[in-house]
């Protein structure tokens, strides 16, 4: 199981970035929200979904992450340099926490849900989840938790109760508006 950090300090692709983190405790959201803006990178990051190629990281892109309290997922909203959403990427996780320096982290349970701006929803990396279980990297309980959490998320997306589409846009402007337009 990999521990992933919101500041992506070891991401070698990135040459220059801005990073900020804030804790919220209001009616809409309880947890940490992090801001990661790419100013300079070695090469863009591309992924292919449904026979389409999407750029997920390039100069001017922003990754906003929500770490909701008492949940087993983390939502990353990726914005392009025009502040249009590229995708919502939901990592199913075993645990979340903070480093001694206050950087949010999560222990990734491999299974992920992706929402594209077109409305298409993808469940990805089921093979990685099964491999991790087969190789003893995760327990049966972890495996089952990942499946249950993914199904809960898929249901919330389907029934319209998945709030992060709206929250991400609101939080980007309200919490980090001063950093959005900043060049360095």
FILUMVO-917501 format. One line per field, with one value per residue: residue number from 1; chain; residue in three letters; y, z, x of N, C-alpha, C in turn. Coordinates in steps of 0.001 Angstrom, whole numbers. Each point is the difference from the previous one (the first is absolute). Layout:
N
n c(NUM | ...) .
chain c(A | ...) .
res c(ala | ...) .
nc2 c(Y | ...) .
nc3 c(Z | ...) .
nc1 c(X | ...) .
cac2 c(Y | ...) .
cac3 c(Z | ...) .
cac1 c(X | ...) .
cc2 c(Y | ...) .
cc3 c(Z | ...) .
cc1 c(X | ...) .
This chain:
184
n c(1 | 2 | 3 | 4 | 5 | 6 | 7 | 8 | 9 | 10 | 11 | 12 | 13 | 14 | 15 | 16 | 17 | 18 | 19 | 20 | 21 | 22 | 23 | 24 | 25 | 26 | 27 | 28 | 29 | 30 | 31 | 32 | 33 | 34 | 35 | 36 | 37 | 38 | 39 | 40 | 41 | 42 | 43 | 44 | 45 | 46 | 47 | 48 | 49 | 50 | 51 | 52 | 53 | 54 | 55 | 56 | 57 | 58 | 59 | 60 | 61 | 62 | 63 | 64 | 65 | 66 | 67 | 68 | 69 | 70 | 71 | 72 | 73 | 74 | 75 | 76 | 77 | 78 | 79 | 80 | 81 | 82 | 83 | 84 | 85 | 86 | 87 | 88 | 89 | 90 | 91 | 92 | 93 | 94 | 95 | 96 | 97 | 98 | 99 | 100 | 101 | 102 | 103 | 104 | 105 | 106 | 107 | 108 | 109 | 110 | 111 | 112 | 113 | 114 | 115 | 116 | 117 | 118 | 119 | 120 | 121 | 122 | 123 | 124 | 125 | 126 | 127 | 128 | 129 | 130 | 131 | 132 | 133 | 134 | 135 | 136 | 137 | 138 | 139 | 140 | 141 | 142 | 143 | 144 | 145 | 146 | 147 | 148 | 149 | 150 | 151 | 152 | 153 | 154 | 155 | 156 | 157 | 158 | 159 | 160 | 161 | 162 | 163 | 164 | 165 | 166 | 167 | 168 | 169 | 170 | 171 | 172 | 173 | 174 | 175 | 176 | 177 | 178 | 179 | 180 | 181 | 182 | 183 | 184) .
chain c(A | A | A | A | A | A | A | A | A | A | A | A | A | A | A | A | A | A | A | A | A | A | A | A | A | A | A | A | A | A | A | A | A | A | A | A | A | A | A | A | A | A | A | A | A | A | A | A | A | A | A | A | A | A | A | A | A | A | A | A | A | A | A | A | A | A | A | A | A | A | A | A | A | A | A | A | A | A | A | A | A | A | A | A | A | A | A | A | A | A | A | A | A | A | A | A | A | A | A | A | A | A | A | A | A | A | A | A | A | A | A | A | A | A | A | A | A | A | A | A | A | A | A | A | A | A | A | A | A | A | A | A | A | A | A | A | A | A | A | A | A | A | A | A | A | A | A | A | A | A | A | A | A | A | A | A | A | A | A | A | A | A | A | A | A | A | A | A | A | A | A | A | A | A | A | A | A | A | A | A | A | A | A | A) .
res c(unk | unk | unk | unk | unk | unk | unk | unk | unk | unk | unk | unk | unk | unk | unk | unk | unk | unk | unk | unk | unk | unk | unk | unk | unk | unk | unk | unk | unk | unk | unk | unk | unk | unk | unk | unk | unk | unk | unk | unk | unk | unk | unk | unk | unk | unk | unk | unk | unk | unk | unk | unk | unk | unk | unk | unk | unk | unk | unk | unk | unk | unk | unk | unk | unk | unk | unk | unk | unk | unk | unk | unk | unk | unk | unk | unk | unk | unk | unk | unk | unk | unk | unk | unk | unk | unk | unk | unk | unk | unk | unk | unk | unk | unk | unk | unk | unk | unk | unk | unk | unk | unk | unk | unk | unk | unk | unk | unk | unk | unk | unk | unk | unk | unk | unk | unk | unk | unk | unk | unk | unk | unk | unk | unk | unk | unk | unk | unk | unk | unk | unk | unk | unk | unk | unk | unk | unk | unk | unk | unk | unk | unk | unk | unk | unk | unk | unk | unk | unk | unk | unk | unk | unk | unk | unk | unk | unk | unk | unk | unk | unk | unk | unk | unk | unk | unk | unk | unk | unk | unk | unk | unk | unk | unk | unk | unk | unk | unk | unk | unk | unk | unk | unk | unk) .
nc2 c(-1171 | 953 | 716 | 785 | 982 | 907 | 169 | -1300 | 45 | -1264 | 815 | -799 | -222 | 413 | 1163 | 619 | 176 | 198 | 35 | -326 | 66 | -314 | 165 | -676 | 707 | -147 | 519 | 591 | 251 | -1167 | 615 | -542 | 1194 | -601 | 900 | -456 | 1051 | -469 | 490 | -1046 | -755 | -1184 | -620 | 316 | -201 | -1069 | -178 | -1270 | 540 | -1133 | -393 | 723 | 922 | -32 | 1293 | -602 | 238 | 1325 | 898 | 549 | -1316 | -212 | -602 | -87 | -262 | -847 | 173 | -558 | 607 | -1052 | 198 | -920 | 1289 | 341 | 1222 | -265 | 1318 | -367 | 1201 | 322 | 529 | -413 | -758 | -791 | -704 | -686 | -218 | -804 | -161 | -1113 | 181 | -1301 | 276 | -541 | 944 | 1055 | 963 | 473 | 527 | -92 | 164 | -806 | -898 | 134 | -1228 | -1024 | -1124 | -88 | -255 | 657 | -270 | 447 | 1137 | 90 | 1306 | -140 | 1163 | -971 | -366 | -449 | -1177 | -84 | -1308 | 414 | -771 | -606 | -68 | 1264 | 209 | -744 | 597 | 1155 | -437 | -391 | 1136 | 93 | 952 | -529 | 215 | -1063 | 453 | 279 | -1191 | -537 | 682 | -276 | -1224 | -77 | 605 | -745 | -1016 | 413 | 202 | -1153 | -478 | 648 | -429 | -1216 | 88 | 577 | -854 | -233 | 638 | -790 | -250 | 328 | -818 | -781 | 337 | -159 | -1108 | -289 | 604 | -600 | -1151 | -145 | 859 | 396 | -1322 | 49 | 1315 | -388 | 637 | 405) .
nc3 c(0 | -875 | 713 | -255 | -333 | 570 | 600 | -237 | 1161 | -256 | -480 | -626 | -485 | 1245 | -634 | -167 | 1263 | 201 | 1326 | 345 | 1290 | 90 | 1280 | -422 | 682 | -1137 | -254 | -957 | 754 | 461 | 97 | -644 | -499 | -1036 | -259 | -1247 | -236 | -1235 | 300 | 296 | -1113 | 170 | 210 | -856 | 800 | -786 | -43 | -277 | -237 | -169 | -423 | 1107 | -445 | 1312 | -12 | 953 | -555 | 96 | -602 | 1205 | 13 | 531 | 1044 | 182 | 1212 | 147 | 1267 | -333 | 1166 | 605 | -1094 | -884 | -296 | -1069 | -179 | -1185 | -16 | -1265 | 84 | -1234 | -837 | -610 | 1036 | -1063 | 533 | 220 | 1318 | 593 | 795 | 286 | 901 | -28 | 1291 | 613 | -27 | 778 | -192 | 938 | -757 | 601 | -1314 | 276 | -675 | -577 | 430 | -874 | 532 | -1214 | -207 | -897 | 481 | -1216 | 196 | -1283 | 125 | -1231 | -483 | -886 | 1249 | -862 | 548 | 488 | 151 | 550 | -493 | -442 | -1113 | 248 | 290 | -1025 | -760 | 562 | -154 | -1260 | 15 | 718 | -943 | -194 | 1031 | 329 | 1228 | -326 | -563 | 1003 | 824 | -811 | -91 | 1311 | 257 | -939 | 465 | 1222 | -454 | -650 | 1106 | 735 | -902 | -24 | 1329 | -404 | 951 | -1060 | 1071 | -303 | -915 | 805 | 998 | -940 | -819 | 954 | 439 | -1276 | -262 | 868 | -45 | -1319 | -65 | 1085 | 185 | -418 | 121 | 1153 | -573 | 1122) .
nc1 c(848 | -351 | 839 | -1044 | 840 | -793 | 1157 | -135 | 624 | -300 | -912 | 805 | -1197 | -242 | 194 | -1190 | -412 | -1311 | 51 | -1237 | -268 | -1289 | -301 | -1068 | -886 | -700 | -1175 | 725 | 1062 | 418 | 1170 | 1016 | 338 | 602 | 937 | 83 | 773 | -26 | 1203 | 780 | 61 | 538 | -1157 | -982 | -1050 | -11 | -1317 | -264 | -1194 | -655 | 1168 | 65 | 841 | 255 | 235 | 709 | 1175 | -18 | 742 | -201 | 189 | -1188 | 533 | -1300 | 467 | -1040 | 316 | -1178 | -332 | 526 | 716 | -269 | 38 | 713 | -511 | 546 | -171 | 131 | 577 | -377 | 874 | -1121 | 370 | 103 | -1010 | 1114 | -4 | -881 | 1039 | -652 | 935 | -214 | -164 | 1030 | 941 | -219 | 883 | 806 | 946 | 1164 | 172 | -1026 | 695 | -1207 | -269 | 92 | -493 | 523 | -1291 | 715 | -1196 | -360 | -639 | -312 | -188 | -445 | 398 | 147 | 351 | 903 | -293 | 1223 | -45 | 1140 | 952 | -1095 | 736 | 334 | -1281 | -386 | 910 | -352 | -1231 | 124 | 701 | -1103 | -104 | -1205 | -804 | -700 | 165 | 1280 | 87 | -692 | 775 | 1012 | -484 | -215 | 1154 | 566 | -691 | 354 | 1232 | -3 | -567 | 904 | 855 | -467 | -139 | 1128 | 387 | 755 | 439 | 995 | -901 | -998 | 300 | 486 | -969 | -918 | 563 | 121 | -1142 | -795 | 635 | 122 | -1005 | 660 | 0 | -1255 | -14 | 521 | 1014 | 533) .
cac2 c(1171 | 1217 | 1222 | 1124 | 1281 | 1035 | 963 | -697 | 475 | -846 | -118 | 475 | 668 | 1404 | 826 | 1131 | -122 | 659 | -951 | 534 | -909 | 655 | -879 | 566 | -656 | 706 | -855 | -641 | -897 | -100 | -684 | 811 | 286 | 410 | 686 | -321 | 611 | -311 | 1145 | -500 | -1439 | -572 | -390 | -162 | -1339 | -362 | -1303 | -334 | -574 | -122 | 391 | 1429 | 354 | 1166 | 544 | 130 | 901 | 841 | 1307 | 716 | -902 | 2 | -1180 | 305 | -1266 | 8 | -1090 | 103 | -708 | -1235 | -676 | -870 | 431 | 1340 | 466 | 944 | 661 | 513 | 1121 | 395 | 1379 | 886 | -287 | -950 | -1293 | -1067 | -1194 | -221 | -1289 | -365 | -1109 | -709 | -124 | -694 | 1002 | 1335 | 602 | 1177 | -124 | 928 | 1331 | 388 | -362 | -1143 | -1201 | -1121 | -1319 | -326 | -1381 | -369 | 166 | 1415 | 400 | 1201 | 655 | 916 | 1105 | -444 | -754 | -1415 | -439 | -1185 | -688 | -433 | -652 | -1201 | -990 | 323 | -388 | -1466 | -376 | 352 | -1005 | -1281 | 28 | 237 | 1405 | 458 | -1094 | -210 | 1128 | 1152 | -291 | 181 | 1422 | 715 | -289 | 631 | 1455 | 331 | -114 | 1133 | 1178 | -129 | 283 | 1433 | 694 | -333 | 626 | 1448 | 504 | 221 | 1465 | 557 | 751 | 1397 | 446 | 248 | 1303 | 1000 | 46 | 533 | 1458 | 569 | -267 | 151 | 956 | 817 | -835 | -478 | 845 | 242 | -697 | -813) .
cac3 c(0 | -103 | 680 | -925 | 693 | -804 | -538 | -1070 | 120 | -766 | -1394 | -758 | -1215 | 312 | 240 | 839 | 348 | 1203 | 800 | 1221 | 639 | 977 | 646 | 69 | 892 | -176 | -332 | -1290 | -57 | 1147 | -383 | -626 | -1434 | -396 | -1278 | -614 | -1334 | -737 | -728 | -994 | 119 | -1013 | -1121 | 406 | 310 | -826 | 236 | -991 | 498 | -999 | -1286 | -29 | 744 | 852 | 693 | 1418 | 660 | -893 | 599 | 306 | 512 | 1442 | 605 | 1291 | 663 | 1183 | 946 | 945 | 1263 | 240 | -1257 | -542 | -1359 | -208 | -1317 | -675 | -1161 | -835 | -837 | -975 | 179 | -182 | 1166 | -332 | 624 | -887 | 578 | 1446 | 218 | 1380 | 514 | 1174 | 889 | 1280 | 1053 | -309 | 1155 | -202 | 403 | 1068 | -605 | -331 | -1375 | -61 | -729 | 57 | -394 | -1193 | -142 | -1407 | -789 | -223 | -785 | -776 | -622 | -1048 | -141 | -841 | 842 | 12 | 1264 | -193 | 1138 | -563 | 796 | 694 | -132 | 1003 | 1293 | 90 | 100 | 1347 | 912 | -324 | 427 | 1440 | 330 | 752 | 597 | -548 | 500 | -844 | -1314 | 115 | 257 | -1269 | -839 | 613 | -151 | -1421 | -312 | 632 | -814 | -1269 | 303 | 273 | -1286 | -771 | 560 | 60 | 1313 | 4 | 99 | -287 | -1265 | 332 | 1056 | -523 | -668 | 1057 | 869 | -748 | -4 | 1336 | 899 | -619 | -1104 | -134 | -559 | -1344 | -1042 | 298 | -957 | 711) .
cac1 c(-848 | 803 | -435 | 112 | 21 | -644 | 968 | 719 | 1382 | 920 | -437 | 1162 | -476 | -252 | 1181 | -391 | -1422 | -519 | -762 | -614 | -951 | -859 | -979 | -1352 | -946 | -1258 | -1146 | 217 | 1160 | 891 | 1216 | 1036 | -38 | 1341 | 153 | 1289 | 57 | 1224 | 540 | 958 | 191 | 884 | -863 | -1400 | -500 | -1156 | -637 | -1012 | -1247 | -1060 | 578 | 329 | 1198 | -197 | 1164 | -327 | 951 | 776 | 204 | -1234 | -1026 | -206 | -620 | -617 | -343 | -855 | 223 | -1125 | 152 | -740 | -345 | 1052 | 327 | 538 | -432 | 884 | -593 | 1081 | -407 | 1014 | 468 | -1157 | -843 | -1061 | 264 | 458 | -623 | -21 | 641 | -297 | 804 | -508 | 1152 | -160 | 125 | 487 | 645 | 845 | 1402 | 380 | 35 | -1375 | -340 | -922 | 402 | -934 | 487 | -775 | -494 | 105 | -1215 | -274 | -1163 | 279 | -1146 | 424 | -948 | -1120 | -922 | 377 | 581 | 829 | 605 | 1279 | 1036 | -483 | 1061 | 1023 | -557 | 61 | 1418 | 479 | -548 | 630 | 1408 | 77 | 269 | -1169 | -779 | -1347 | -794 | 343 | -576 | -1449 | -235 | 168 | -1179 | -1176 | 134 | -183 | -1433 | -684 | 295 | -723 | -1411 | -175 | 132 | -1211 | -1201 | 179 | 404 | 1451 | 47 | 1322 | 33 | -275 | 917 | 1343 | 24 | -188 | 1177 | 1140 | -88 | -190 | 1126 | 1322 | -112 | 1221 | 1072 | -368 | 587 | 1417 | 874 | 994) .
cc2 c(1238 | 1123 | 1153 | 1303 | 1094 | 1013 | -593 | 425 | -809 | -166 | 643 | 737 | 1523 | 726 | 1138 | -52 | 936 | -1039 | 716 | -1018 | 777 | -1040 | 737 | -803 | 798 | -980 | -785 | -1102 | 83 | -820 | 971 | 157 | 492 | 526 | -295 | 570 | -252 | 1233 | -452 | -1492 | -503 | -427 | -174 | -1464 | -230 | -1374 | -225 | -691 | -40 | 509 | 1506 | 226 | 1286 | 438 | 261 | 953 | 725 | 1361 | 711 | -885 | 62 | -1306 | 410 | -1326 | 260 | -1269 | 56 | -830 | -1235 | -674 | -807 | 310 | 1415 | 387 | 1017 | 552 | 641 | 1057 | 294 | 1476 | 1030 | -182 | -816 | -1333 | -1011 | -1324 | 125 | -1412 | -342 | -1245 | -605 | -225 | -730 | 1006 | 1332 | 533 | 1234 | -331 | 961 | 1442 | 473 | -292 | -1203 | -1134 | -1008 | -1278 | -541 | -1481 | -394 | 313 | 1480 | 190 | 1307 | 521 | 986 | 1123 | -348 | -730 | -1483 | -321 | -1316 | -545 | -613 | -662 | -1158 | -1093 | 237 | -392 | -1515 | -493 | 269 | -1018 | -1356 | -86 | 344 | 1427 | 602 | -1218 | -166 | 1135 | 1261 | -139 | 280 | 1473 | 795 | -193 | 720 | 1517 | 430 | -60 | 1127 | 1278 | -33 | 288 | 1493 | 827 | -198 | 732 | 1505 | 561 | 180 | 1504 | 628 | 718 | 1485 | 538 | 367 | 1376 | 1118 | 146 | 563 | 1525 | 592 | -159 | 372 | 990 | 830 | -801 | -450 | 809 | 280 | -845 | -879 | 136) .
cc3 c(0 | 819 | -970 | 760 | -920 | -589 | -1115 | -55 | -855 | -1464 | -892 | -1278 | 209 | 345 | 964 | 224 | 1149 | 737 | 1228 | 510 | 1025 | 594 | 71 | 982 | -87 | -442 | -1286 | 41 | 1285 | -435 | -603 | -1489 | -349 | -1428 | -515 | -1413 | -628 | -790 | -1112 | 226 | -1144 | -1235 | 510 | 287 | -788 | 411 | -1089 | 678 | -1154 | -1372 | -151 | 850 | 767 | 591 | 1440 | 748 | -1055 | 683 | 179 | 523 | 1527 | 414 | 1380 | 624 | 1228 | 790 | 1037 | 1256 | 40 | -1272 | -476 | -1479 | 49 | -1425 | -526 | -1211 | -761 | -934 | -1012 | 203 | -251 | 1114 | -343 | 637 | -1075 | 457 | 1515 | 176 | 1473 | 375 | 1199 | 911 | 1288 | 1143 | -607 | 1253 | -386 | 389 | 1158 | -512 | -433 | -1431 | 19 | -864 | 43 | -426 | -1073 | -35 | -1467 | -852 | -93 | -829 | -692 | -558 | -1024 | -127 | -859 | 814 | 53 | 1304 | -245 | 1348 | -545 | 1048 | 849 | -40 | 1024 | 1404 | 185 | 118 | 1401 | 1020 | -220 | 494 | 1481 | 407 | 824 | 529 | -728 | 434 | -821 | -1380 | 15 | 231 | -1289 | -891 | 531 | -197 | -1444 | -371 | 626 | -816 | -1324 | 188 | 223 | -1283 | -811 | 527 | 221 | 1337 | 139 | -114 | -525 | -1336 | 283 | 1036 | -553 | -644 | 1026 | 853 | -727 | 53 | 1415 | 886 | -594 | -1160 | -227 | -611 | -1429 | -1069 | 199 | -926 | 685 | 1483) .
cc1 c(897 | -616 | 266 | -197 | -536 | 987 | 859 | 1480 | 978 | -402 | 1052 | -370 | -87 | 1296 | -331 | -1514 | -333 | -825 | -559 | -1007 | -809 | -948 | -1324 | -830 | -1305 | -1089 | 221 | 1058 | 811 | 1216 | 995 | -269 | 1394 | -13 | 1398 | -17 | 1357 | 433 | 940 | 165 | 870 | -773 | -1426 | -335 | -1279 | -511 | -1031 | -1176 | -988 | 439 | 226 | 1236 | -247 | 1326 | -416 | 928 | 819 | 171 | -1336 | -1125 | -39 | -659 | -484 | -419 | -851 | 264 | -1128 | 237 | -890 | -510 | 1199 | 245 | 562 | -364 | 1005 | -733 | 1140 | -567 | 1110 | 355 | -1101 | -1024 | -1241 | 371 | 375 | -615 | -54 | 530 | -154 | 803 | -714 | 1208 | -356 | -35 | 408 | 689 | 781 | 1430 | 248 | 40 | -1393 | -420 | -947 | 558 | -1141 | 699 | -936 | -386 | -197 | -1228 | -365 | -1267 | 365 | -1320 | 560 | -1029 | -1220 | -1069 | 317 | 721 | 732 | 449 | 1281 | 883 | -523 | 1064 | 1109 | -461 | 114 | 1433 | 541 | -501 | 684 | 1447 | 165 | 326 | -1136 | -747 | -1333 | -914 | 261 | -640 | -1498 | -346 | 85 | -1224 | -1240 | 45 | -212 | -1480 | -806 | 223 | -754 | -1483 | -221 | 118 | -1285 | -1241 | 141 | 428 | 1521 | 240 | 1293 | 104 | -185 | 1001 | 1374 | 91 | -132 | 1261 | 1219 | -12 | -19 | 1235 | 1357 | 10 | 1243 | 1149 | -276 | 716 | 1490 | 886 | 1031 | -211) .
